[in-house]
Amino acid sequence: MALHKSGEDYLETILVLHKRTGFVRSIDIATELDYSKPSVSRAMSLLKNGGFINVLTDGQILLTEKGLAKADEIYNRHLLITGFLSDALGVSELTAEEDACKIEHVISCETTEKLKIFMEKYKEGK
């Protein structure tokens, strides 16, 4: 199952919420993203069918190994882009966050790898 931007956003949100609170339910995702409960419910169904999440009987949402790998990839790309925009380019934190959310879904693997190398060298030179 190929993920679209929204699916990636959901996985990243589940990861972030889990890091923050240790427990994630659909209502938490809806609140975090300001989405309707039915929209989140449909997305969770798609992610479950795609093997990205498990939903426990108490409503807790857990990332599968596949889901965690994808969520980590997205989140790390987000952090890399945010750091580049804010640290290397001097973009404000808020704008860097907002732009990173958009860029992280379309940036190629090649560009991401080159950006990692650039940021490593940039941090060494500071």
C-alpha positions as CSV (number, residue, x, y, z in Angstrom):
1,M,0.0,0.0,0.0
2,A,1.5,3.3,-1.1
3,L,0.9,6.1,1.4
4,H,-0.3,9.5,0.4
5,K,0.5,12.7,2.2
6,S,-2.4,12.3,4.6
7,G,-1.3,8.8,5.5
8,E,2.2,9.9,6.2
9,D,0.8,12.8,8.3
10,Y,-1.2,10.3,10.4
11,L,1.7,8.0,11.0
12,E,3.9,10.9,12.0
13,T,1.2,12.2,14.3
14,I,0.8,8.8,15.9
15,L,4.6,8.6,16.5
16,V,4.8,12.1,17.9
17,L,1.8,11.6,20.2
18,H,3.1,8.3,21.4
19,K,6.5,9.9,22.2
20,R,4.6,12.7,24.1
21,T,2.0,10.7,26.0
22,G,2.7,7.0,25.6
23,F,-0.9,6.3,24.6
24,V,-2.6,7.2,21.3
25,R,-6.3,7.0,20.5
26,S,-8.3,8.2,17.5
27,I,-9.6,11.2,19.5
28,D,-6.1,12.2,20.3
29,I,-5.2,12.3,16.6
30,A,-8.4,14.2,15.7
31,T,-7.6,16.8,18.4
32,E,-3.9,17.1,17.4
33,L,-4.7,17.5,13.6
34,D,-8.0,19.3,14.1
35,Y,-9.7,16.6,11.9
36,S,-13.2,15.2,12.4
37,K,-13.5,11.8,14.2
38,P,-15.1,10.1,11.2
39,S,-12.1,11.2,9.0
40,V,-9.6,9.9,11.5
41,S,-11.6,6.6,11.9
42,R,-11.5,6.1,8.1
43,A,-7.8,6.8,8.0
44,M,-7.1,4.4,10.8
45,S,-9.0,1.7,9.0
46,L,-6.9,2.2,5.9
47,L,-3.7,2.2,7.9
48,K,-4.7,-0.9,9.7
49,N,-5.6,-2.7,6.5
50,G,-2.2,-1.5,5.1
51,G,-0.4,-3.1,8.0
52,F,0.9,0.2,9.5
53,I,-1.1,0.1,12.8
54,N,-2.9,-2.2,15.2
55,V,-5.9,-1.0,17.1
56,L,-6.3,-2.6,20.5
57,T,-9.7,-3.4,22.2
58,D,-9.3,-0.4,24.5
59,G,-8.9,1.9,21.4
60,Q,-5.1,2.3,21.7
61,I,-3.4,2.7,18.4
62,L,0.0,1.1,18.0
63,L,2.4,1.4,15.1
64,T,3.4,-2.0,13.7
65,E,7.1,-2.6,12.8
66,K,6.3,-1.5,9.2
67,G,4.4,1.6,10.5
68,L,7.1,2.6,13.0
69,A,9.8,2.3,10.2
70,K,7.7,4.6,7.9
71,A,6.8,7.0,10.7
72,D,10.4,7.3,11.8
73,E,11.5,7.9,8.2
74,I,8.9,10.7,7.8
75,Y,9.6,12.3,11.3
76,N,13.4,12.2,10.7
77,R,12.9,13.8,7.3
78,H,10.7,16.5,8.9
79,L,13.4,17.2,11.6
80,L,16.1,17.4,8.9
81,I,14.2,19.8,6.8
82,T,13.2,21.9,9.7
83,G,16.8,22.1,10.9
84,F,18.0,23.1,7.5
85,L,15.4,25.8,7.1
86,S,15.8,27.3,10.5
87,D,19.5,26.7,11.3
88,A,21.2,26.9,7.9
89,L,18.9,29.4,6.2
90,G,17.6,31.4,9.2
91,V,13.9,30.8,8.5
92,S,11.7,31.4,11.6
93,E,10.9,28.3,13.6
94,L,7.2,28.6,12.8
95,T,7.7,29.0,9.1
96,A,10.4,26.2,9.1
97,E,7.9,23.8,10.8
98,E,5.1,24.7,8.4
99,D,7.3,24.4,5.3
100,A,8.9,21.2,6.5
101,C,5.4,19.6,6.8
102,K,4.9,20.4,3.1
103,I,8.4,19.5,1.8
104,E,8.7,16.2,3.7
105,H,6.1,14.5,1.4
106,V,7.7,15.4,-1.9
107,I,11.4,15.5,-1.4
108,S,13.3,12.7,-3.1
109,C,15.5,10.1,-1.3
110,E,18.5,11.5,-3.2
111,T,17.9,15.1,-2.0
112,T,17.2,13.9,1.5
113,E,20.6,12.1,1.6
114,K,22.4,15.1,0.2
115,L,20.7,17.3,2.7
116,K,21.8,15.0,5.6
117,I,25.4,15.2,4.4
118,F,25.1,19.0,4.1
119,M,23.7,19.4,7.6
120,E,26.4,17.1,9.1
121,K,29.1,19.3,7.5
122,Y,27.2,22.5,8.4
123,K,27.1,21.4,12.1
124,E,30.8,20.5,12.1
125,G,31.6,23.9,10.8
126,K,29.7,25.7,13.6
